[in-house]
Amino acid sequence: MKLGKFLLGSAALFTTLFASNSAFASSGDSVLVEQNNQPNVSIITPMDAGQWDQIGQQTFTGITGLTTLTTQKFNSYGGDFRTSFHYQEQNLRVQLWEYDPDNADDLVKDWQTVYGHGGGLDFRSIGSFVDGTDGKAEFYLVIKTTDSTPSQRGLQVTAYD
């Protein structure tokens, strides 16, 4: 019993010290603290940094054959950008672009092939495309279908930052 109280007290002390350590949480990081049923013990879960945050989703319907689609713009803080695709059971060809209101848009990544039902693409180290006064990049995708067979299910594109 004494060992259990010691371990519980040590866990609480460790949690308190670990959470307040500046090496763990810099001033810009978000931290979620959840209380559990044990007194003086918290579960700390880092948010944002180190995990993917969904920043948008778009669904296309009425795809009747070979076609080219352009998504909406997704605001990203740069670094890495992820996309996932659903409901289109064929390969897709995808380009990533960065929108610029004052000049020609920038091609970030040329044609990549991805499966349209559960496939995804990760674009790494693209922070150099962040511009403007808001500190964000405005990414969009150009997508070409590769099969002329009509699809009644459409295509769902999800973006993550």
N, C-alpha and C positions, 0 to 999 in steps of 0.2 A: 504494500500500500504506500509506504514512504517513497519507494522507487517511482511509482506512478505519479505521485505529486511532484517529485523532483523533475521527472521528464516533462510533465505538463508545464511546470513553472519555467523550466529551461526553454521549452518551445515558445512560450509567451515572451520571455526575455529576448530570445533570438529573433523572433518576429518583429518585436519593437525596434531592436537595434538594426536589423537588416533593412526595414522599411525606411528608417531615418538616415541611413548611410547615403551620402551624396553620390557615391559611385554607383549605387543601384538606381536611383531615380533622380535624373537631372531636372532642372527647373521647368523644362518644357514637357516632361512626360506626364501622362495620366496614369493613375493607379486606382484600381477598383479594390476596395476593402470590403469583404463579406464577413459577417459575424456568423459563427457556428454555435452549436449548443454548449460548448465548453467555455467557462468563464476565462476572460483574459487571453483568448486565443483568436486570432484573426487569420483569414486566408487572403493573401495578397495576390492579385492577378494584374500583370501589366496590361494596359490597353493601348491601342494604336500602334506604337512602335513594336515591330517584330511580328505583327499579324496583318492579315489582309482585311481591309475595310471595303465593303461594297459601296461604290460611289455612283452607280447608275445601272439601269437595265432598259433594254429596248426590245420590243417584239415586232417582227415583220410578218405580215400575213399576205396571202394571195401570191405566193411564189409559184409561177406557172412554168418555169423552165430555166434555161440559162439566163442569168441576170446579174447585174452589178448593184449592190446595195451600199449606201453610205449611212453610217450611224450618226446619232446625235453627238455632241461634244461632251466629253467626260473631263471634269476638272481634277487634275492630279497634282500632288506636291512633288512629283518627279521621283527620282530614285528607281523604283521598279513599278511596273504596271502589269496587271494580269487581266486576261479576258477568258470567259468560258462561253461555250456554245451549246444549245440544246434544240432538239426536235427536228433537225434536218439530217436525215440519214444518208449523208454523202460527204465527200471531202469538200472543203471550202478553201479558197485562196484568199489570203488576208494581207492587207497592207496597213501599217500604223502611220498616221499623219498627225502633225501638230498644227493647229489653227493659228494663224497670225492675221489680225484684223487690218494691219497696216501694210502688209506685203504678202508675197506668195507663201503659201503653206509649206511646211517642212516635211519631207518624207523621213520618218524616223526609222522604219524598218520595211524593206521591200518584201515582195510576195513570200508568204509562209503558208504551208499547207497544214490544215487541221481538220480533224473529223468533226462534223457538225452536230453530232448527238453525244454530248458528254466530253468533247475535246476542249482543250484550252491552250492558250499561249501565254508565256511569261516574257515580258520585255524587261531586261535588266540594265541597270546603270544608265538611265536616260534622263538624269537630272539636268543635263545641259540644255534641255528643251524648255525648262521653266523660264518664263519671261513675263514682261508686263509688270504692273504695279501690285498685282494681287499675289505674286509669288507662286503662281500655279501654271501648269501646262494644260492646254485645252486639247486633249487627244480625241481623235475619231478614227474609225476603221472604214476602209473600203473593202468590201467582201464580194467575191465572185463565186457563184455556184458553179459546180463542175459537172452536173448531171442534168440533162434536159427533161428528166421525168418530173412532172408536177408534184408538188408536196402540198397537202392540205393542212399540214401541221404548222407551217411557218418556220420561223427561226427566232430564237431568243438569244440575245447577246447580253452578258453581264460583265461589268467592268469593276475592277478592284484596284485600290491604291495601297 
